[in-house]
Amino acid sequence: MKERIIATDPNRTFLLIRIMVGFYFLAGGFLKFVYPELQPTGYFQDFGQSAAGTIVILISSVEVLCGFMILIGLFTRIAVIPLLISILVMIFAGKLSIFFEEGLWMMAHLSRVDFAMFMGGIFLLINGSGYWSADWSMQSKNS
């Protein structure tokens, strides 16, 4: 099972996708800790203010951890799954209302980074982390 999770091609260009996706989430999660006013607790207000803050801290922690794992290429396929879920939740919770209020093109404009990160995450989920990664190092030792 572990071999299937860490299996990856020896492609060196996958590093570029890992840097793009990993840094985006690492920086985003880290900035939510440094600047708490950036935390989007409004989406979780139905759970109560303190629960909303706790949920956002949990999400930010997952973003930092998984972003770092993607950057170093450690269990990339596993690390990308919670981030894909996070993006989907943000699109449905935050951007879908824009579609109904302002139309498709405004939603597409405001969702372009989310879409790019989602597609980058799907790429990493399918292909793995590439040559310069912890996954590749573990894979080549096991082979």
Secondary structure by P-SEA (a helix, b strand, c coil): cccccccccccccaaaaaaaaaaaaaaaaaaaaaccccccccccccccaaaaaaaaaaaaaaaaaaaaaaaacccccccaaaaaaaaaaaaaaccaaaaacccaaaaaaaaaaaaaaaaaaaaaaacccccccaaaaaaaaac
